[in-house]
Amino acid sequence: MPTISTLQPTCTKVSCVLQYAKRTKAKEASTEIKRMREKIKTLSDYRKELQQVFNKFIRERDKMSPCISCGKPLTGKYDAGHYFSVGSYPNLRFDEDNVHGQCVECNQHKHGNLIEYGEHLLKRIGGPAYDNLYARRIQPLRLSVDQMKELIKIYKQKIKHI
C-alpha cells in the first residue's frame, strides 16, 4: 500500500504522481497563456471587456426595476440601454445615469424608445442629475488602458455587492 504524507500532494503510486504532474503542467500552461493574452490586448479589447462588465452591472442593478422606456417588467433577456447613444456620445458610454435596464423590444426594435426613455429617466434619476447628465454629454472622455483596467475591477466589485 502506498504511503501518504500530509506534505505530499499525491500518494506515492507512479500513476498518481504522473497524473498530478500532468494537471500541474496544464495549469501552468493555462496561466502562461492567460498572461500572454493579457500582454497583447489592445485598447479596443479593454474597451470591449469594460463594456461587457459595465452592461452586466447595469442589468444586475436594474433587474428589479421596470423597463426605463415602457415600464414593463424586465424578465428573461434585457439590455443595458443608453439614453445618449454611444455612437454620438462616446463619453457617456460608461455613465451610470445614462444607461438603464431596457427591454429588447424598446432598445432594439424601437431604437431606444427615446421619448419615453427621457420622460422616465427624469423621474428615475431626478432633475439635478438629469441636468448634469445633459451637460456632461459634450465633455470628451479618453480612457487609458490603466483606467479601463481599474473600471473593470470597480464594476466587478459592484456586481459582487448587488
C-alpha positions as MATLAB code, in Angstrom:
seq = 'MPTISTLQPTCTKVSCVLQYAKRTKAKEASTEIKRMREKIKTLSDYRKELQQVFNKFIRERDKMSPCISCGKPLTGKYDAGHYFSVGSYPNLRFDEDNVHGQCVECNQHKHGNLIEYGEHLLKRIGGPAYDNLYARRIQPLRLSVDQMKELIKIYKQKIKHI';
ca = [
       0.000    0.000    0.000;
       1.383    3.425   -0.902;
       2.409    5.727    1.900;
       0.777    9.094    2.322;
       2.225   12.178    3.976;
       0.313   15.382    4.615;
       3.139   17.242    2.878;
       2.786   15.243   -0.334;
       0.362   16.455   -2.983;
      -0.376   12.842   -4.059;
       0.171    9.323   -2.929;
       3.422    7.612   -3.974;
       1.894    5.481   -6.730;
       3.508    6.272  -10.056;
       0.142    6.738  -11.765;
      -0.939    9.315   -9.152;
       2.341   11.211   -9.364;
       2.176   11.305  -13.183;
      -1.447   12.425  -13.150;
      -0.620   15.178  -10.654;
       2.350   16.326  -12.760;
       0.159   16.440  -15.857;
      -2.501   18.565  -14.076;
       0.148   20.908  -12.678;
       1.771   21.381  -16.072;
      -1.617   22.071  -17.681;
      -2.410   24.715  -15.023;
       0.955   26.385  -15.573;
       0.438   26.399  -19.344;
      -3.050   27.868  -18.919;
      -1.712   30.593  -16.641;
       1.052   31.395  -19.130;
      -1.462   31.619  -21.989;
      -3.650   33.998  -19.952;
      -0.619   36.138  -19.127;
       0.427   36.259  -22.791;
      -3.112   37.149  -23.935;
      -3.264   39.934  -21.366;
       0.055   41.254  -22.663;
      -1.182   41.595  -26.266;
      -4.607   43.109  -25.508;
      -5.359   46.301  -27.367;
      -7.206   49.391  -26.198;
     -10.203   48.092  -28.136;
     -10.040   44.741  -26.302;
     -10.108   46.506  -22.930;
     -12.983   48.747  -24.036;
     -14.959   45.674  -25.116;
     -14.266   43.902  -21.806;
     -15.201   47.005  -19.825;
     -18.431   47.350  -21.843;
     -19.377   43.734  -21.045;
     -18.704   44.160  -17.320;
     -20.448   47.549  -17.224;
     -23.544   46.185  -19.025;
     -23.652   43.233  -16.636;
     -23.546   45.667  -13.712;
     -26.420   47.724  -15.193;
     -28.520   44.589  -15.719;
     -27.883   43.466  -12.133;
     -28.549   46.942  -10.744;
     -31.851   47.273  -12.628;
     -33.113   43.688  -12.502;
     -35.909   44.618  -10.066;
     -36.842   47.818  -11.942;
     -39.171   48.028  -14.928;
     -38.008   48.871  -18.442;
     -36.893   52.506  -18.410;
     -38.954   53.224  -21.536;
     -42.205   51.243  -21.460;
     -42.421   50.239  -17.789;
     -42.834   46.501  -18.446;
     -41.057   44.142  -16.016;
     -37.543   43.175  -17.110;
     -37.686   39.411  -17.447;
     -35.537   36.998  -19.398;
     -33.118   38.761  -21.713;
     -32.969   42.533  -21.474;
     -30.480   45.188  -22.475;
     -28.451   47.935  -20.873;
     -29.883   50.754  -22.979;
     -28.153   54.098  -23.409;
     -30.211   57.307  -23.438;
     -27.468   59.251  -25.218;
     -26.154   56.828  -27.846;
     -22.604   55.531  -27.705;
     -22.069   56.465  -31.354;
     -22.938   60.116  -30.860;
     -21.801   60.484  -27.235;
     -18.933   58.040  -26.582;
     -18.013   59.968  -23.431;
     -21.270   58.738  -21.809;
     -20.710   55.077  -22.711;
     -19.898   54.145  -19.093;
     -22.047   56.749  -17.335;
     -24.414   55.038  -14.880;
     -27.001   57.834  -15.183;
     -27.073   57.377  -18.972;
     -27.580   53.586  -19.007;
     -30.564   51.674  -17.651;
     -32.244   48.304  -17.941;
     -34.366   48.276  -21.072;
     -36.431   45.547  -22.711;
     -35.203   44.229  -26.059;
     -38.366   45.496  -27.756;
     -37.722   49.117  -26.747;
     -33.937   49.102  -27.132;
     -33.530   47.168  -30.357;
     -36.871   47.236  -32.171;
     -37.915   50.777  -31.229;
     -34.373   52.186  -31.443;
     -34.252   53.036  -27.755;
     -37.832   54.335  -27.477;
     -36.151   57.616  -26.545;
     -39.152   59.872  -25.922;
     -40.481   57.567  -23.215;
     -36.924   56.846  -22.023;
     -36.330   60.573  -21.457;
     -39.581   61.035  -19.530;
     -38.894   58.090  -17.230;
     -35.188   58.928  -16.904;
     -36.043   62.337  -15.469;
     -38.273   60.649  -12.871;
     -35.726   57.917  -12.086;
     -32.581   59.993  -11.577;
     -34.147   63.348  -10.696;
     -33.884   66.824  -12.184;
     -30.392   67.809  -10.986;
     -28.817   64.502  -12.125;
     -30.672   64.759  -15.438;
     -29.391   68.297  -15.999;
     -25.881   67.207  -15.025;
     -26.042   64.284  -17.488;
     -27.249   66.611  -20.218;
     -24.330   68.995  -19.533;
     -21.765   66.146  -19.476;
     -22.707   64.960  -22.957;
     -20.309   67.451  -24.569;
     -17.298   66.672  -22.372;
     -14.681   64.466  -24.054;
     -13.644   61.212  -22.427;
     -10.393   59.444  -23.178;
      -9.706   56.378  -21.062;
      -6.241   54.854  -20.870;
      -5.689   51.100  -20.573;
      -4.908   51.511  -16.871;
      -8.112   53.487  -16.314;
     -10.112   50.800  -18.121;
      -8.480   48.055  -16.054;
      -9.404   49.956  -12.903;
     -13.010   50.441  -14.064;
     -13.262   46.722  -14.873;
     -12.181   45.939  -11.299;
     -14.602   48.504   -9.867;
     -17.602   47.167  -11.779;
     -16.756   43.555  -10.980;
     -16.730   44.542   -7.290;
     -20.015   46.417   -7.651;
     -21.613   43.329   -9.245;
     -20.494   41.218   -6.291;
     -22.080   43.644   -3.831;
     -25.502   43.882   -5.502;
];
